[in-house]
Amino acid sequence: MSYHEHPDDNVDGSAHKRPHAARTDYVSALYGSILAASVVAGASLGPFPRLQLVLLLLITALVFWATHVYTALVGDRLAHKSLTWEEIRRQGAREWPIVMAAVPPAAAVMISPVLGIGVAGTAWFALAIAGAELVGWASAALVRAGATRRLVVVSGAVNLLLGLILVAAKAALHH
């Protein structure tokens, strides 16, 4: 089973398929959140820093989305599945959370002037939003899978640590 197939990953190991329309692709959302945080942490911006950061977040997410869709389609072709427009649309929709995870940090950048946040603070604000998404998506995935409260908390802590590693990298590289 590929990571794109989403059985109901219960803690007891049982697995049964959910209807496609009812599930949220937590893998892609988590990936998109860490991607957005990485973009913000590593961004070097020029004369229009807010616009550049918004564009960098959205363009990077779109490129990674397209790459994931393409590789899934190629993988399906190699597995002798027929390539149809419906399959292309389905793969595109399945990976769309990668792009959607870039939207809240990009929105944070766009509203930062209204909140009176300076350019340096804007990047930190967007990074905090991406980190919150990372913890939130991981927690939501485990809650939906029926995980214990302890596992949800531990997973949240692990994802918070991943976000803090990016914060530390930003602090070390941009000061």
PyMOL commands that set and color helices and strands:
alter all, ss='L'
color gray80, all
select helices_A, chain A and resi 20-22+26-42+49-78+85-95+97-100+103-111+119-144+149-173
alter helices_A, ss='H'
color red, helices_A
deselect
rebuild
show_as cartoon
